[in-house]
Amino acid sequence: MQPNRPSSDSRMASHPPTAAADGSNTPEPVPLRILVVDDEPLIADTIVQILNRSGFIAEAVYGGRAAIEAARRINPDLILSDVLMPQIDGVEAAIAIRKFLPNARIVLFSGQAATVEILARANHRGYHFELLAKPLHPTQLIKHLRHDPL
């Protein structure tokens, strides 16, 4: 089974710096590419707007299957996903994504008590994910995403 925690050489907090636009030697960090997943489009789209205004490159999808497909297509640095969704829940989508993007950071969020049981099943299978509680406060969300959990 793939290890769940990204290695220390993964793209956690930012990409390698690029040269500054003014030609100076001061590097400019490349923003993280974030895939936002929620079956409620208003929530997903609002989070994307907040992240894009905060210097990230974020894109929304509205379900677990769409998350897996988009992750293959855009190769995000970070996946931010709701847990409770129809068909494929956020944990199952995260496990599927972890298999082909082992270094991507995955942060799940939920406001439901049932999440504990779903995460416990994932933990039993050897997968451990970060969890944030809904409602997500924009300032706390940005602070958490900029923090390197290693």
C-alpha positions in Angstrom: 0.0 0.0 0.0 1.2 3.5 -0.8 2.4 5.5 2.2 -0.1 8.2 3.1 2.2 10.9 4.3 4.0 12.9 1.6 7.8 12.7 1.6 9.9 15.6 2.7 10.6 16.4 -0.9 7.0 16.9 -1.8 5.4 20.2 -3.0 3.8 21.1 0.3 3.9 24.8 0.9 5.1 26.1 -2.4 6.8 25.2 -5.6 10.4 26.0 -6.2 10.9 29.8 -6.6 11.1 31.4 -10.0 13.0 34.5 -11.1 11.3 37.7 -10.3 9.5 39.5 -13.1 11.7 42.6 -12.7 14.8 40.5 -13.5 16.2 40.7 -10.0 17.6 37.7 -8.2 14.8 37.8 -5.7 12.7 34.7 -6.3 8.9 34.8 -6.6 7.2 31.7 -5.2 4.9 29.9 -7.6 1.4 29.6 -6.2 0.0 26.2 -5.1 -2.5 24.6 -7.4 -5.5 23.6 -5.3 -8.5 21.3 -6.3 -11.6 22.2 -4.3 -14.2 19.5 -4.1 -17.8 19.9 -2.7 -21.1 18.6 -3.9 -22.6 22.0 -3.1 -21.4 24.3 -6.0 -22.0 27.5 -4.0 -19.6 26.3 -1.3 -16.9 25.0 -3.7 -17.1 28.1 -5.9 -16.9 30.4 -2.8 -13.8 28.6 -1.5 -12.2 28.9 -5.0 -12.8 32.6 -5.1 -11.3 33.0 -1.6 -8.2 31.0 -2.5 -7.7 32.7 -5.9 -7.9 36.1 -4.2 -5.3 34.9 -1.7 -2.7 34.0 -4.2 -3.5 30.3 -4.9 -4.6 28.8 -8.2 -7.8 27.0 -7.3 -10.4 25.1 -9.4 -13.7 23.6 -8.2 -15.4 20.3 -9.0 -18.6 19.0 -7.5 -18.2 15.4 -6.6 -15.8 12.6 -5.9 -15.7 11.1 -9.4 -15.1 14.6 -10.8 -12.3 15.1 -8.2 -10.5 12.0 -9.3 -10.7 12.9 -13.0 -9.7 16.5 -12.4 -6.8 15.5 -10.2 -5.4 13.3 -13.0 -5.8 16.2 -15.4 -4.4 19.1 -13.4 -2.0 17.4 -11.0 -2.9 19.6 -8.0 -0.5 20.3 -5.2 -3.3 20.2 -2.7 -6.8 18.7 -2.7 -9.4 20.4 -0.4 -12.5 18.2 -0.2 -15.7 17.8 1.6 -16.2 14.4 3.1 -19.9 13.6 2.8 -20.9 13.6 -0.9 -23.1 11.2 -2.9 -21.7 8.3 -5.0 -18.0 8.7 -4.1 -17.4 10.4 -0.8 -14.4 12.7 -0.1 -12.4 10.0 1.7 -12.8 7.4 -1.1 -11.9 10.1 -3.6 -8.8 11.0 -1.5 -7.7 7.4 -1.3 -8.0 7.0 -5.1 -6.1 10.3 -5.7 -3.4 9.3 -3.2 -2.6 6.2 -5.3 -1.6 8.3 -8.4 -0.6 11.5 -6.6 1.3 10.2 -3.5 2.9 13.6 -2.8 -0.3 15.7 -3.0 -1.5 17.2 0.3 -5.1 16.2 1.0 -7.2 18.3 3.4 -10.7 17.1 4.1 -13.5 19.2 5.7 -16.9 18.3 7.2 -19.5 19.5 9.5 -21.0 16.0 10.1 -20.5 13.6 13.0 -20.5 10.7 10.5 -17.1 11.8 9.2 -15.4 10.3 12.3 -16.5 6.7 11.3 -15.5 7.3 7.6 -12.1 8.5 8.6 -11.6 5.7 11.0 -12.2 3.2 8.2 -9.6 5.0 6.1 -7.2 5.0 9.0 -7.7 1.3 9.4 -6.7 0.9 5.7 -3.5 2.9 6.3 -4.7 6.3 5.0 -4.5 9.4 7.2 -5.8 12.8 6.1 -6.0 16.3 7.6 -9.5 17.3 8.7 -11.0 20.7 9.1 -14.4 21.4 10.7 -17.2 23.3 8.8 -17.9 26.1 8.7 -14.6 27.1 7.3 -13.5 30.6 8.2 -11.6 32.1 5.3 -8.7 33.5 7.4 -8.2 30.2 9.3 -8.5 28.2 6.0 -5.8 30.3 4.3 -3.5 30.0 7.4 -4.0 26.2 7.5 -3.3 25.8 3.8 -0.1 27.9 4.0 1.1 25.8 6.9 3.4 22.9 6.1 2.1 20.0 8.2 5.5 18.1 8.2 
